Amino acid sequence: MTAPALPPLMVSADDAAALIGVSPATWHRMVAAGKTPAPVRLSKGCVRYRTADLQRWCEAGCPDRKTWEADEHGRPAR
């Protein structure tokens, strides 16, 4: 038997764009404008987005990063 695949905990910018339903170019513009949750920098050149953050961000109405981080929503799940 094969174990079921687990959903990813983090995704690339292109995968984040796909999850949200926008093009990668639109996602990158949103990131540059501070309209998305902050990415996690795993190493130089390796940036990922927490899928849990993306889901909570969408459920909160997709606020800009400043609002998101000032609220409880912007804090990583524990």
Secondary structure as UniProt FT lines:
FT   STRAND          10..11
FT   HELIX           13..20
FT   HELIX           24..32
FT   TURN            33..34
FT   STRAND          40..43
FT   TURN            44..45
FT   STRAND          46..50
FT   HELIX           51..59
FT   TURN            60..61
FT   HELIX           65..70
FT   HELIX           72..74
//
